[in-house]
Amino acid sequence: MSVLSWFLRSSVTEAEVRAEIWSLGTRHLGWPLEGALDELKTPGLSTERAQLLRACVQKLQGR
């Protein structure tokens, strides 16, 4: 396990990731991965939000 994946797993719960993926799918018309990648480009994104979105990307990519 990489240091990044350990850090992400320790700060973001699986339930939070599942809920955010559902929300991303709703906001981005059924495309949660693309939505998460788009939202990661948002200027001024908080560290916590970025961690959650990165965890979603990893989950959606099957990592």
N, C-alpha and C positions, 0 to 999 in steps of 0.2 A: 504494500500500500504506500502510495506517495505521501509526502508531507502535506501537500495541498488537499488530497482526498481525506486524509485524517482530520485536518483542520476543518474542512467543510462538514464532515460528518459530526464533528463534535459541537458545531455551533448551529446547525440547521437540522431539525427533526424530519424524519420521513413523512410524518403527517403534514408538516408545513410544505414540503416539496410537492406532495400529492395535491394539496389544496391549491397551491400556486399554479401547478400545471393545468388543473381544471380551469382556473381563472384565466390563465394565458390563452387557453383554447377558446374560451368564451370571448375574450377581448379581441383575439386575432382570427376570428372566424374559422376555428378548427385547426389552426396551425400553431400549436404551442411552442414548438422548437424555434421556428422562424420568429415568432413573437418575442421569445426570450432573448434571442440574439439581437433583435432590433432594439429591445428595451435596454440591453447592456450598453448600447451606444449613446444613451441619453446623457447629456451633459449634467453634471451635478448630482449624479446618482449616489445615494448613500452607500456606505460600505456594507451595511447589513442587507440592503436590497440587492446589491451586486452579488453577495455571497449566495443569497437565495436563488437568484437567477442562474448563477453558475452551477449550483446544485441541480437545478431543473434541467439545464442543458446536459449535464452529465447523465442524469437519469434517463432523459429522452434519447440520448445517443447510446444507451445501453452500457455505460461504463460502471 
